[in-house]
Amino acid sequence: MEQIEVLGKRAKEAAQELAALDTYKKNRALNFVADALEFCEEEILESNEMDLEHGRKNGMSKAMLDRLALTSERIKNMAEGIRQMVQLEDPIGEVISMKKKENGLMIGQKRVPLGVIGIIYESRPNVTADAFALCFKAGNAVILRGGKDAIHSNRAILEVIQGALAECNVNKNAIQLVTDTSHEVANQMMKMNEYLDVLIPRGGANLIKTVVQNSTVPVIETGTGNCHIYVDEFADLAMAIPIILNAKTQRLGTCNTCESLVVHSAVADAYLPAIADALMEKGVEIRGDERAQEIDKRIVPATEEDYKTEYLDLILSLKVVDSIDEAIAHINCYNTGHSEAIITDNYANAQKFLDEIDAAAVYVNASTRFTDGFEFGLGAEIGISTQKLHARGPMGLQALTSTKYIIYGNGQIRP
């Protein structure tokens, strides 16, 4: 507990300084950090290779190794995401509203930092840089607790960031890392109400469930992604296949990857064999219901559990339905509130899907892989929130702020 308390005290002090930093100083520091990450690429990659080697020895899956891996391109993307943050408008200090009451009081709301943000995450070391940039631009200090799989990578990135901050005469404790990756320390972090203003879990279903159920610190839930694509009876097959392939196979280990297909029975006989051909050519196993299996004998039986599963693997569940209402009911039953898509040329069906699907991001004729802060123009994201309080969907700068009321008077007293 001692290490956690030390980190908490340092973060509280840093947060007070960060809240007072002007936009110029924040942007200057962010540019320094971006340049430093690229300059120190070799050291970061060496540390990452240590983590990858450990992962291989422990039988880590291909998808999880991909999440863990850093490359020259990914480091450049990390730096670019930080530079994009520089270009974004600083939300801190924005006066959202100001109204004059009959008694002459001017009552308004202003954006302010949340304070100290804790993030518990798993194998993706790019989160270390992304989380810092977002929290810092929004005036927050951050305490990070990554998984043991990425400890060497996270330490290397932390050292680069803290060194760049020190060069700018900015408190390096704007970002801190919990180096003890034990479950006991993670549990302690979930009870840091004295120091943490909010806790954000990023990772698999078990991690998120553990944090939500055990934390006494307020939690913003970034959920898992059991994402669906519905091929409507009015879908264009030539459009559907590239979208499905991209959503499923472009990158397996992401929360916006498609894990389940729903196909209208009116086009299933004509479309399913071609869709299956394209997916199986990429090595995807399709687990479907009886109707799907009758259409294509290569499709293996799906269980109830399959429809609930975020595979993060070359596996896809499949359901044949008789109406858009049945499709919507199936998706709303099994989805995790993340990203859902319809492929259709019918405007009424597209609007019905947009209106009735309960998810943070709903697409018409596009891949679910676009649910991402960078793609949405938010710069790097802190995560994809699948809850409905405070923030939902990709969480950019505004999601990391709160508001306070500001009141101007000229001597008013309450009668």
C-alpha positions in Angstrom: 0.0 0.0 0.0 2.9 2.3 0.6 3.9 2.6 -3.1 0.3 3.3 -4.0 0.0 6.0 -1.4 3.2 7.7 -2.5 2.0 7.7 -6.1 -1.3 9.0 -5.0 0.2 11.9 -3.1 2.5 12.8 -6.0 -0.4 12.7 -8.4 -2.6 15.0 -6.3 0.2 17.6 -6.2 0.8 17.3 -9.9 -2.9 17.6 -10.7 -3.0 21.0 -8.9 -0.1 22.2 -11.1 -1.6 20.8 -14.3 -4.9 22.4 -13.7 -3.2 25.8 -13.8 -1.1 25.1 -16.9 -2.0 27.2 -19.9 -2.6 25.7 -23.3 0.8 26.9 -24.7 2.7 25.1 -22.0 0.7 21.9 -22.4 1.1 21.8 -26.1 4.8 22.5 -25.9 5.2 19.6 -23.5 3.2 17.3 -25.7 5.4 18.1 -28.7 8.5 17.4 -26.6 7.0 14.0 -25.7 6.1 13.1 -29.3 9.6 13.9 -30.5 11.2 12.0 -27.6 9.1 8.8 -28.4 10.4 8.8 -31.9 14.0 9.7 -30.9 14.0 6.8 -28.3 12.4 4.3 -30.7 15.2 1.8 -30.5 15.2 1.6 -26.7 11.4 1.2 -26.6 11.5 -1.6 -29.2 14.2 -3.4 -27.3 12.1 -3.3 -24.2 9.0 -4.4 -26.1 10.9 -7.4 -27.6 11.6 -8.5 -24.0 7.9 -8.6 -23.4 7.1 -10.3 -26.7 9.7 -13.0 -26.0 8.2 -13.6 -22.6 4.7 -13.8 -24.2 5.9 -16.3 -26.8 7.4 -18.5 -24.1 4.2 -18.5 -22.2 2.0 -19.5 -25.2 0.4 -16.1 -25.7 -2.1 -16.2 -28.6 -1.4 -14.5 -31.9 -4.1 -11.9 -31.3 -2.7 -11.0 -27.9 0.9 -10.9 -29.2 -0.4 -8.4 -31.8 -1.9 -6.3 -29.0 1.4 -6.3 -27.2 3.7 -5.7 -30.2 5.2 -2.3 -30.9 6.8 -1.5 -34.3 8.4 1.5 -35.8 5.1 2.4 -37.4 3.2 2.0 -34.2 5.6 4.2 -32.3 5.2 6.8 -35.1 1.5 6.5 -34.8 1.7 7.1 -31.0 3.7 10.2 -31.6 1.3 11.4 -34.3 -1.6 10.8 -32.0 0.1 13.1 -29.4 0.8 15.8 -32.1 -2.9 15.6 -33.1 -3.7 16.3 -29.5 -1.7 19.5 -29.8 -4.0 20.6 -32.6 -7.2 20.0 -30.7 -8.9 22.8 -28.8 -8.1 22.8 -25.1 -11.4 22.1 -23.3 -10.2 23.5 -19.9 -11.7 26.9 -19.1 -14.4 26.7 -21.7 -17.5 28.4 -20.4 -20.4 26.2 -21.5 -23.2 28.5 -20.4 -23.9 31.8 -18.7 -27.3 33.1 -17.8 -28.5 36.1 -15.8 -31.1 35.5 -13.1 -33.8 38.0 -12.1 -31.8 38.9 -9.0 -28.8 39.9 -11.1 -26.7 36.8 -10.5 -24.7 35.6 -13.5 -24.7 31.8 -13.2 -22.6 29.7 -15.6 -20.7 26.4 -16.0 -17.0 26.0 -16.9 -15.0 22.9 -17.9 -12.4 21.8 -15.4 -10.1 18.7 -15.1 -11.4 15.6 -13.4 -8.2 15.6 -11.3 -6.3 12.3 -10.9 -7.3 9.5 -13.2 -6.3 5.9 -12.6 -6.2 3.4 -15.5 -5.9 -0.3 -15.2 -5.1 -1.9 -18.5 -3.7 -5.1 -20.1 -1.3 -5.9 -22.9 -1.4 -2.8 -25.1 1.6 -0.5 -24.3 0.5 2.2 -26.7 -2.2 2.9 -24.1 0.6 4.3 -21.9 1.3 7.2 -24.3 -2.3 7.6 -25.5 -3.6 7.8 -21.9 -1.0 10.3 -20.9 -1.6 12.6 -23.8 -5.4 12.8 -23.3 -5.2 13.1 -19.5 -2.5 15.8 -19.7 -4.2 17.9 -22.4 -7.3 17.9 -20.2 -5.3 19.0 -17.2 -5.3 15.7 -15.3 -2.6 13.6 -13.7 -2.7 9.9 -14.4 -1.6 6.8 -12.5 -1.3 3.8 -14.8 -1.3 0.1 -13.8 -0.5 -2.0 -16.9 -0.3 -5.8 -17.1 2.8 -7.8 -16.3 2.9 -8.9 -20.0 3.9 -5.3 -21.0 5.9 -4.1 -18.0 9.2 -3.6 -19.8 7.5 -1.7 -22.6 5.5 0.5 -20.2 8.5 1.3 -18.2 10.4 2.4 -21.3 7.6 4.6 -22.5 7.1 6.1 -19.0 10.8 7.0 -18.7 10.7 8.7 -22.1 7.6 10.7 -21.2 8.8 11.8 -17.8 12.2 12.8 -19.3 10.5 15.0 -21.9 8.3 16.6 -19.2 11.3 17.4 -17.0 13.0 19.1 -20.0 9.9 21.4 -20.2 9.9 22.1 -16.5 6.6 20.3 -16.1 6.0 18.1 -13.1 7.0 14.6 -14.3 4.5 13.1 -11.9 1.8 14.1 -14.4 2.2 10.4 -15.4 3.2 7.6 -13.0 3.3 3.8 -13.4 2.5 1.2 -10.8 5.4 -1.2 -11.3 4.0 -3.9 -9.0 1.7 -5.9 -11.3 0.3 -8.1 -8.6 -3.5 -8.5 -8.1 -3.1 -7.2 -4.5 -1.8 -3.9 -5.7 -4.5 -3.6 -8.4 -7.1 -4.2 -5.6 -5.5 -1.5 -3.5 -5.7 0.9 -6.5 -9.5 0.2 -6.7 -9.8 1.6 -3.1 -7.8 4.8 -3.6 -10.7 7.2 -3.1 -8.5 9.6 -1.3 -6.3 10.1 -4.3 -8.2 8.9 -7.5 -11.1 10.9 -8.9 -12.0 8.2 -11.4 -10.8 4.7 -12.4 -10.9 3.4 -16.0 -10.3 -0.3 -16.8 -9.1 -1.2 -20.3 -8.9 -4.8 -21.3 -10.7 -8.1 -21.4 -14.1 -8.9 -19.9 -12.6 -10.4 -16.7 -10.6 -7.3 -15.9 -13.5 -4.9 -16.5 -15.9 -7.0 -14.5 -13.4 -7.2 -11.6 -12.9 -3.4 -11.5 -16.6 -2.6 -11.8 -17.5 -5.0 -9.0 -14.7 -4.3 -6.6 -13.8 -0.6 -7.0 -14.9 2.0 -4.5 -13.5 4.7 -6.8 -16.0 5.8 -9.5 -15.5 3.8 -12.6 -16.0 4.6 -16.3 -16.6 1.2 -17.9 -14.8 0.6 -21.2 -16.6 -2.6 -22.3 -15.7 -5.6 -24.4 -16.7 -5.6 -28.0 -19.1 -8.4 -29.1 -19.8 -6.5 -32.3 -22.2 -7.5 -35.1 -22.8 -6.9 -38.8 -26.3 -7.4 -40.1 -26.6 -8.2 -43.8 -30.1 -7.0 -44.6 -32.3 -8.4 -47.3 -31.6 -5.2 -49.3 -27.8 -5.5 -48.9 -25.4 -5.2 -51.8 -23.2 -8.3 -51.7 -20.3 -6.5 -53.5 -20.3 -4.0 -50.6 -21.0 -6.5 -47.8 -18.0 -8.8 -48.4 -15.2 -6.2 -48.1 -16.9 -4.6 -45.0 -17.2 -8.0 -43.3 -13.6 -9.0 -44.1 -12.3 -5.6 -42.9 -14.4 -5.7 -39.7 -13.3 -9.3 -38.9 -9.8 -9.8 -40.2 -8.1 -6.4 -40.4 -6.9 -6.6 -36.8 -8.2 -9.5 -34.6 -7.3 -8.2 -31.2 -9.4 -5.0 -31.0 -12.6 -4.4 -29.3 -14.3 -3.0 -32.5 -13.6 -6.2 -34.4 -16.8 -7.9 -35.8 -17.4 -11.2 -33.8 -20.9 -12.1 -35.2 -22.8 -12.0 -38.5 -26.6 -11.8 -38.8 -28.0 -12.5 -42.3 -31.5 -12.1 -43.6 -33.0 -15.3 -44.9 -34.1 -13.7 -48.1 -30.5 -13.4 -49.2 -28.9 -16.1 -47.2 -29.0 -18.8 -49.9 -27.3 -16.5 -52.4 -25.0 -14.6 -50.2 -23.7 -17.0 -47.5 -21.5 -19.2 -49.7 -19.7 -16.2 -51.1 -19.3 -14.6 -47.7 -18.1 -17.9 -46.3 -15.6 -18.3 -49.2 -14.1 -14.9 -48.4 -13.9 -15.4 -44.7 -12.5 -19.0 -44.9 -9.8 -17.8 -47.3 -8.6 -15.7 -44.4 -8.7 -18.7 -42.1 -11.9 -17.7 -40.3 -14.0 -20.5 -38.7 -17.8 -19.8 -38.9 -20.1 -21.1 -36.2 -23.7 -20.9 -37.3 -27.2 -22.0 -36.5 -29.0 -24.9 -38.3 -30.3 -22.8 -41.1 -26.8 -21.5 -41.9 -25.3 -25.0 -41.8 -28.0 -26.3 -44.2 -26.9 -23.5 -46.7 -23.2 -24.2 -46.3 -21.9 -27.5 -44.9 -18.6 -25.9 -44.0 -20.3 -23.9 -41.2 -20.0 -25.7 -37.9 -22.7 -25.6 -35.1 -22.9 -22.6 -32.9 -23.8 -22.8 -29.2 -25.5 -20.2 -27.1 -22.1 -19.3 -25.7 -20.8 -18.5 -29.1 -23.3 -15.7 -29.6 -22.1 -14.1 -26.3 -18.4 -14.4 -27.1 -15.8 -11.8 -28.0 -13.4 -14.2 -29.7 -10.4 -12.0 -30.6 -9.6 -14.8 -32.9 -10.3 -16.2 -36.3 -13.8 -17.4 -35.3 -17.2 -15.8 -36.2 -20.7 -16.6 -35.0 -23.6 -16.5 -37.5 -27.4 -16.3 -37.2 -30.0 -16.4 -40.0 -33.1 -14.3 -39.3 -36.4 -13.6 -41.1 -36.8 -9.9 -40.5 -34.9 -6.7 -39.4 -36.9 -6.8 -36.2 -35.5 -10.3 -35.4 -32.0 -9.1 -36.3 -32.3 -6.1 -34.0 -33.7 -8.3 -31.2 -30.8 -10.8 -31.6 -28.1 -8.1 -31.6 -29.6 -6.2 -28.6 -29.7 -9.5 -26.7 -26.1 -10.5 -27.3 -24.2 -7.3 -27.9 -22.0 -5.5 -25.4 -23.1 -2.0 -26.3 -20.0 -1.3 -28.4 -20.4 -1.1 -32.2 -23.0 -2.6 -34.5 -23.5 -2.3 -38.3 -26.1 -2.8 -40.9 -25.4 -3.3 -44.6 -28.5 -2.2 -46.6 -29.7 -0.1 -49.5 -33.0 0.5 -47.8 -33.2 3.9 -46.1 -36.1 2.9 -43.8 -34.3 -0.1 -42.5 -31.1 1.9 -42.1 -32.9 4.4 -39.9 -34.7 1.7 -38.0 -31.4 0.1 -37.2 -29.9 3.4 -36.1 -32.8 4.2 -33.9 -33.3 0.8 -32.2 -29.9 -0.7 -31.8 -28.6 -0.1 -28.2 -24.9 0.6 -28.7 -22.3 3.4 -28.4 -21.7 3.4 -32.2 -24.1 2.3 -34.9 -23.1 2.1 -38.5 -24.8 2.0 -41.9 -22.7 0.4 -44.7 -19.3 0.7 -43.0 -16.9 -1.4 -41.0 -17.1 -1.4 -37.2 -13.3 -0.9 -37.1 -13.8 2.8 -37.3 -14.9 3.1 -33.7 -11.7 4.7 -32.6 -10.8 8.1 -31.2 -8.3 8.8 -33.9 -10.8 7.9 -36.7 -13.5 10.0 -35.1 -11.2 13.0 -35.0 -10.7 13.0 -31.2 -7.0 12.3 -31.4 -5.9 9.4 -29.2 -8.7 7.9 -27.0 -8.7 6.8 -23.4 -11.1 3.9 -24.3 -14.5 3.1 -25.7 -17.1 3.7 -23.1 -20.0 1.2 -23.3 -21.9 2.7 -20.3 -24.4 5.6 -20.5 -23.4 7.8 -17.6 -20.9 10.7 -18.2 -19.4 9.3 -21.4 -20.3 6.9 -24.2 -18.3 5.7 -27.2 -14.7 6.8 -27.9 -13.6 9.0 -25.0 -11.7 12.1 -26.1 -10.7 15.2 -24.2 -14.2 16.4 -23.1 -14.9 13.0 -21.6 -12.0 13.6 -19.2 -13.4 16.9 -17.9 -16.0 17.8 -15.4 -17.8 21.2 -14.9 -18.2 23.6 -12.0 -20.6 26.4 -11.6 -19.2 29.9 -11.6 -21.4 32.7 -10.2 -20.9 36.5 -10.5 -22.7 38.7 -8.2 -22.7 42.3 -7.0 -23.8 42.1 -3.4 -26.8 39.7 -3.6 -27.9 38.0 -0.4 -30.6 35.3 -0.2 -33.8 36.6 1.3 
